[in-house]
């Protein structure tokens, strides 16, 4: 049996945002947290980055005081905050604690203004302000105002995408950018109060709200309770969401028609040519092979290079001349087909803690030479090459020459081939096991690009030589799989 209205769980910034996403998610966070399982490595890395950026942001206000009581001891934190407020010599307070109308809040930074006025600053380890950030700040403004704090200004502090690190010490005045939302968040107070009231009332009920899984499960964040909420549910093999690039208005229109599957989409319903192709393939259960596929597959000229990059982005730049969240390539793989069936493999991985770009470029250019088609999968490699040309002018001409040699295999498949087992996706992870049975990413230690980026950063930071070598071995295998996959996909398509 759940609690009464009087002892319902308190809300917080994170719980409020969860409640805006879905009341059922909020319910589980308050009463059934164990259903979410443990925090995965990728999510923990995001938390760690946020903490690191938050600590660095406090350097903007020397002499400020950190309220040390943790979130498990909110009452103690509130008492420490009251003491800090009474000390008029303090220029700023970090993690100040408040309680208003059943909502607990820890303010990242409070900067003392004139008299009893304060500036409220929420720190985010991002480059831009999202709608969720605004909702977060609006709740804080409402709580602090309700607690009797006179807020002069309110804003979100993000990283500055134009800041260039000098390789020595961060210039925090240039590293951070304050987005003033003083004219926005006070006007959201009525909606905040309404939302808080609705969440408290929901949490005071005897059972969870009845909410069916839907788009809210993934917007603005992936819900950690999705597997629990969908346990035992059956889903159609081909839901209409498989239709590529389906506009939200079209999605809503199909729902209004009661359509659930790709097969049920009426012939009279307006679709793009690709969406029609997907529907027709699902209905017939047969693959689509375009008339021009064979001709397009003959376009590449030998030696055919199959090129793939791995990159990473750091919130706080690590190397001289780099910016927050700048894309830095650290690895490439190239399977070179000099003649049908004759393969050679070149590869590079930066194993040292240094700016990898100069060595990356030099080794890649040597492998690619000046002849032959460069087979890629999506234009990502082209975008990285363009950025490298800007960052390293002495290589610009040779890098720019690579673009005309690039041939996008993903586009070829999207334009000339489809199989129902693609399920609307042209990701190489989805396409490969369909066209090349037995070749997938499931057995690999590193399974996708996001994981490759995360573990590479882990390798930079760890003192464990064995773990570092383990990561490097996994990265070599993963990137090599991407380029060998393109070779095998071309071979499989040629047989269609």
C-alpha positions in Angstrom: 0.0 0.0 0.0 1.3 3.4 -0.9 1.7 6.5 1.3 -0.9 9.0 2.2 -0.9 12.4 0.7 0.8 13.9 3.7 3.9 11.7 3.6 4.2 11.3 -0.2 7.8 11.5 -1.5 9.4 14.9 -2.0 10.1 16.1 -5.5 13.5 17.3 -6.7 14.9 18.7 -9.9 15.5 15.3 -11.5 12.2 13.9 -10.3 10.3 16.9 -11.6 11.9 16.5 -15.1 11.0 12.7 -14.9 7.4 13.7 -14.1 7.2 16.0 -17.0 8.3 13.1 -19.2 5.9 10.6 -17.7 4.1 10.3 -14.4 4.7 6.5 -14.4 8.4 7.1 -14.7 8.2 9.4 -11.7 6.2 6.8 -9.8 8.8 4.2 -10.3 11.6 6.5 -9.4 10.0 7.2 -6.1 8.7 3.7 -5.2 10.4 1.1 -7.4 13.8 2.4 -8.2 15.3 -1.1 -8.2 13.3 -1.9 -11.4 15.7 0.4 -13.3 18.7 -1.7 -12.6 22.2 -0.3 -12.1 23.5 2.7 -14.0 25.4 1.6 -17.1 28.9 2.8 -17.9 27.8 5.3 -20.6 25.3 7.0 -18.2 27.9 7.1 -15.4 30.4 8.7 -17.7 27.8 11.5 -18.4 27.2 11.9 -14.7 31.0 12.1 -14.1 31.4 14.8 -16.8 28.6 16.8 -15.4 30.2 16.7 -11.9 33.6 17.7 -13.3 32.2 20.7 -15.2 30.1 21.7 -12.2 33.2 21.8 -10.0 35.1 23.8 -12.5 32.3 26.3 -12.8 32.6 27.2 -9.1 36.0 28.8 -9.9 34.1 31.6 -11.5 33.4 32.8 -8.0 36.5 32.6 -5.8 35.6 32.6 -2.1 32.3 30.9 -2.6 31.2 28.3 -0.1 30.2 24.7 -0.9 27.3 23.3 1.1 28.8 19.9 1.9 25.8 17.9 3.3 24.8 15.4 0.5 21.4 14.8 -0.9 20.7 12.1 1.6 20.9 14.7 4.4 18.8 17.5 2.9 17.7 19.0 6.2 21.3 19.4 7.2 22.0 21.0 3.9 19.2 23.5 4.5 20.6 24.4 7.9 24.1 24.9 6.4 22.5 27.1 3.7 20.8 29.3 6.3 24.1 29.8 8.0 25.8 30.7 4.7 23.1 33.2 3.9 23.8 35.0 7.1 27.5 35.4 6.2 27.3 38.6 4.0 31.0 38.2 3.2 30.3 35.2 1.1 30.2 36.1 -2.6 28.5 32.9 -3.7 27.1 29.6 -2.4 27.4 26.3 -4.2 24.7 23.5 -3.8 22.5 25.7 -1.6 19.6 23.7 -0.3 15.9 24.7 -0.1 12.5 23.1 0.5 9.2 24.6 -0.7 5.8 23.0 -1.2 7.2 19.5 -1.0 10.0 20.1 -3.5 13.7 19.8 -2.5 16.2 21.8 -4.5 20.0 22.2 -4.6 21.0 25.2 -6.6 24.3 24.8 -8.4 25.4 28.4 -7.9 23.9 31.3 -6.1 25.8 34.6 -6.6 25.2 37.4 -4.1 23.8 40.6 -5.6 22.9 43.8 -4.0 21.3 43.7 -0.6 19.4 40.4 -0.2 19.2 39.7 -4.0 20.8 36.6 -5.6 21.6 35.4 -9.0 20.5 31.8 -9.7 22.8 29.8 -12.0 22.2 26.2 -13.3 25.4 24.6 -14.7 25.1 22.2 -17.7 27.9 20.3 -19.4 26.5 21.1 -22.8 26.9 23.7 -25.5 23.3 24.8 -25.8 20.3 25.3 -23.6 17.6 22.7 -24.1 13.9 23.0 -23.3 14.5 20.6 -20.4 17.1 22.9 -19.0 14.6 25.8 -19.1 12.0 23.6 -17.2 14.7 22.7 -14.7 15.6 26.4 -14.1 11.9 27.4 -13.9 11.3 24.9 -11.1 14.3 26.2 -9.2 13.2 29.8 -9.6 9.7 28.8 -8.3 11.2 26.9 -5.3 13.6 29.6 -4.3 11.1 32.4 -4.7 8.6 30.4 -2.7 11.2 29.9 0.0 11.6 33.7 0.3 14.7 34.2 -1.8 14.8 37.4 -3.9 16.1 36.3 -7.3 17.6 39.1 -9.3 18.7 37.1 -12.4 18.4 33.4 -13.5 20.3 31.7 -16.2 21.9 28.5 -17.5 25.7 28.3 -17.7 27.0 26.1 -20.5 30.4 25.5 -22.1 31.4 27.9 -24.8 31.9 26.2 -28.2 34.2 28.9 -29.4 36.7 28.6 -26.5 40.1 27.3 -27.6 42.2 25.6 -24.9 45.8 26.9 -24.6 47.1 23.6 -23.2 47.9 25.0 -19.8 45.0 26.0 -17.5 41.4 26.6 -18.3 40.3 30.2 -18.5 37.0 29.8 -16.8 35.8 33.2 -17.8 36.1 32.2 -21.5 35.3 28.5 -21.1 31.7 29.2 -19.8 28.8 31.1 -21.4 25.8 32.3 -19.3 22.4 32.2 -21.0 20.2 34.8 -19.2 16.6 33.5 -18.8 15.5 36.1 -16.3 12.7 37.2 -18.7 11.5 33.6 -19.3 11.4 31.5 -16.1 9.3 33.7 -13.8 6.5 33.6 -16.3 6.5 29.8 -16.0 5.6 29.8 -12.3 1.9 29.0 -12.8 2.7 26.0 -14.9 5.3 24.8 -12.5 2.9 25.1 -9.6 0.3 23.2 -11.6 2.8 20.4 -12.5 4.1 20.1 -9.0 0.5 19.8 -7.6 -0.4 17.1 -10.2 2.8 15.1 -9.4 2.1 15.2 -5.7 -1.4 14.1 -6.2 -0.3 11.2 -8.4 2.3 10.1 -5.9 -0.3 10.1 -3.1 -2.5 7.5 -4.9 -2.6 3.9 -3.8 -1.2 2.6 -7.1 0.7 3.7 -10.2 -0.9 5.7 -13.0 -2.1 3.6 -16.0 0.1 4.9 -18.8 0.8 2.9 -22.0 4.3 2.9 -23.5 4.7 5.4 -26.2 6.9 8.2 -27.6 7.3 9.6 -24.1 9.4 6.6 -23.2 12.3 8.1 -25.2 11.7 11.8 -25.1 13.6 13.7 -23.8 15.5 10.8 -22.3 15.4 7.0 -22.6 13.3 5.8 -19.7 15.2 3.3 -17.5 11.9 1.5 -16.7 11.0 0.8 -20.3 11.8 -2.9 -20.1 9.7 -3.3 -17.0 6.8 -1.4 -18.4 6.8 -3.5 -21.6 7.5 -6.9 -20.0 5.2 -9.5 -21.4 3.8 -7.2 -24.1 3.8 -8.3 -27.7 4.6 -5.9 -30.5 4.0 -6.3 -34.2 7.0 -7.5 -36.2 6.8 -4.4 -38.4 5.2 -1.4 -36.6 4.5 1.6 -38.8 7.3 3.4 -37.1 9.7 1.5 -39.3 8.7 3.8 -42.2 11.9 5.9 -42.6 11.8 9.6 -41.7 8.1 9.5 -40.9 7.0 13.0 -40.1 5.2 13.5 -36.7 2.1 14.7 -38.4 2.0 11.5 -40.6 2.6 9.4 -37.5 -0.3 11.1 -35.7 -2.5 10.6 -38.8 -1.8 6.9 -38.9 -2.6 6.6 -35.2 -5.8 8.4 -35.8 -6.7 5.8 -38.5 -6.0 3.0 -36.1 -3.0 1.8 -38.1 -0.5 -0.2 -36.1 1.7 -2.0 -38.7 3.5 -1.2 -41.9 1.2 -3.7 -43.7 -1.9 -1.8 -42.6 -0.8 1.6 -44.1 -3.4 2.3 -46.8 -2.3 2.5 -50.4 -4.0 5.9 -50.6 -1.9 7.3 -47.6 0.8 9.7 -48.9 4.3 8.3 -48.5 7.7 9.0 -49.9 9.1 6.7 -52.5 11.4 5.0 -49.9 8.5 4.6 -47.4 6.4 3.0 -50.2 9.2 0.6 -50.9 9.4 -0.4 -47.3 5.7 -1.0 -47.1 5.6 -3.0 -50.3 8.6 -5.2 -49.2 7.0 -5.9 -45.8 3.7 -6.7 -47.5 5.2 -9.2 -50.0 7.9 -10.4 -47.7 10.4 -10.1 -50.5 13.5 -8.0 -51.0 13.7 -5.0 -53.3 16.5 -4.9 -55.9 16.7 -1.8 -58.0 17.3 -2.1 -61.7 20.4 0.2 -61.4 22.0 -1.7 -58.5 24.5 -3.7 -60.6 25.6 -0.6 -62.5 26.1 1.4 -59.4 28.1 -1.4 -57.8 30.5 -1.2 -60.8 31.3 2.4 -60.2 34.2 2.0 -57.7 37.7 2.0 -59.3 40.5 -0.3 -58.0 42.2 -0.1 -55.7 39.0 0.1 -53.6 39.6 1.5 -50.1 37.0 0.8 -47.4 37.5 3.5 -44.8 36.1 4.0 -41.3 36.9 6.4 -38.5 36.4 6.4 -34.7 36.2 9.7 -32.9 35.7 11.1 -29.5 34.5 14.4 -28.0 35.4 15.7 -24.6 33.3 18.3 -22.8 36.5 19.8 -21.4 39.2 20.0 -24.1 42.3 17.9 -23.3 44.8 19.1 -25.9 46.1 22.5 -27.0 44.1 24.2 -29.7 41.0 22.1 -29.2 37.5 23.2 -28.1 34.7 21.8 -25.9 33.1 18.8 -27.6 35.3 19.1 -30.7 35.3 15.9 -32.7 38.8 14.3 -32.6 39.5 11.2 -34.7 41.7 8.7 -33.0 41.5 5.6 -35.2 41.0 4.5 -38.8 40.8 1.2 -40.6 41.2 0.6 -44.3 40.5 -2.6 -46.1 42.1 -2.3 -49.5 40.8 -4.4 -52.4 43.5 -4.2 -55.1 41.6 -6.7 -57.3 38.4 -8.9 -56.7 39.1 -11.0 -53.6 42.5 -9.6 -53.0 42.5 -7.8 -49.7 45.0 -5.9 -47.6 44.3 -4.3 -44.2 45.9 -1.1 -42.9 45.0 0.4 -39.5 45.9 3.2 -37.1 45.1 3.7 -33.4 46.5 6.5 -31.3 47.8 4.8 -28.2 49.3 7.8 -26.5 47.6 10.6 -24.6 48.2 13.3 -27.2 46.3 15.2 -29.9 45.9 12.3 -32.4 45.1 14.4 -35.5 48.5 15.0 -37.1 49.6 11.3 -36.8 46.1 10.2 -37.8 46.2 12.3 -41.0 49.7 11.4 -42.0 49.1 7.6 -41.6 45.7 7.8 -43.3 47.0 9.7 -46.3 49.9 7.2 -46.7 47.4 4.3 -46.7 44.9 5.9 -49.1 47.5 7.2 -51.6 46.1 9.1 -54.6 44.3 6.4 -56.6 41.2 4.4 -56.2 37.7 4.8 -54.8 37.2 5.3 -51.1 34.1 3.4 -49.9 32.5 4.8 -46.8 29.3 4.2 -45.0 27.4 7.5 -44.5 29.0 10.9 -45.0 30.5 11.0 -41.5 34.1 10.4 -42.7 33.7 13.3 -45.2 32.6 15.6 -42.4 35.6 14.6 -40.3 38.0 15.0 -43.2 36.7 18.6 -43.8 37.2 19.5 -40.1 40.8 18.1 -40.3 41.5 20.2 -43.4 40.5 23.3 -41.5 42.5 22.3 -38.3 45.6 21.2 -40.2 46.1 23.6 -43.1 49.4 22.0 -44.3 47.4 18.8 -45.2 44.3 20.7 -46.5 44.9 20.2 -50.2 45.5 16.4 -49.9 42.6 16.0 -47.5 40.2 17.9 -49.8 41.2 15.7 -52.7 39.9 12.7 -50.9 36.3 13.9 -51.0 35.9 13.4 -54.7 37.0 9.8 -54.3 34.4 8.9 -51.7 31.6 6.6 -52.6 28.8 6.1 -50.0 27.7 2.5 -49.7 24.9 3.4 -47.3 23.3 5.6 -50.0 23.7 2.9 -52.5 21.7 0.5 -50.3 19.1 3.1 -49.4 18.5 4.0 -53.1 18.7 0.5 -54.7 18.0 -2.3 -52.1 15.7 -3.1 -49.2 15.0 -6.2 -47.2 12.1 -6.5 -44.7 14.5 -7.6 -42.0 16.1 -4.1 -42.1 13.1 -3.0 -40.1 13.4 0.5 -41.5 17.0 1.0 -40.5 20.0 1.3 -42.9 22.6 1.2 -40.0 25.5 -1.1 -40.9 24.7 -3.0 -37.7 21.2 -3.8 -38.9 22.1 -4.3 -42.6 25.2 -6.5 -42.2 23.7 -9.6 -40.5 20.8 -9.6 -43.0 23.0 -9.6 -46.1 26.0 -11.4 -44.6 24.5 -14.0 -42.2 26.9 -14.9 -39.4 28.7 -11.6 -39.5 27.5 -9.3 -36.7 28.7 -7.1 -33.9 27.3 -9.1 -31.0 30.4 -11.1 -30.2 32.7 -8.0 -30.2 33.9 -6.3 -27.0 33.2 -2.9 -28.5 29.8 -3.0 -30.3 29.2 0.6 -31.6 30.8 4.0 -32.1 29.5 5.5 -28.9 31.1 2.7 -26.9 34.3 3.0 -28.8 34.5 6.7 -27.9 33.7 6.0 -24.2 36.3 3.2 -23.8 38.9 5.2 -25.6 38.6 8.0 -23.1 38.7 5.3 -20.4 42.0 4.1 -21.8 43.4 7.6 -21.7 42.5 8.0 -18.1 43.3 4.6 -16.6 46.6 3.6 -15.0 45.9 -0.1 -15.5 48.1 -1.2 -18.4 46.2 -4.4 -18.8 42.9 -2.7 -19.1 44.3 -0.2 -21.5 45.6 -3.0 -23.8 42.3 -4.8 -23.5 40.5 -1.6 -24.7 42.9 -1.1 -27.6 42.5 -4.7 -28.7 38.7 -4.3 -28.7 38.9 -1.0 -30.7 41.2 -2.6 -33.3 38.8 -5.5 -33.8 35.7 -3.2 -33.9 37.0 -0.7 -36.4 38.4 -3.5 -38.6 35.0 -5.1 -38.6 33.4 -1.9 -39.9 35.6 -1.8 -43.0 35.6 -5.6 -43.6 31.8 -5.3 -43.4 31.7 -3.0 -46.3 33.8 -5.4 -48.4 31.3 -8.2 -47.6 28.3 -6.1 -48.2 29.5 -5.1 -51.7 30.1 -8.8 -52.4 26.6 -9.8 -51.2 24.9 -7.0 -53.1 26.7 -8.0 -56.3 25.0 -11.4 -56.1 21.5 -9.9 -56.0 
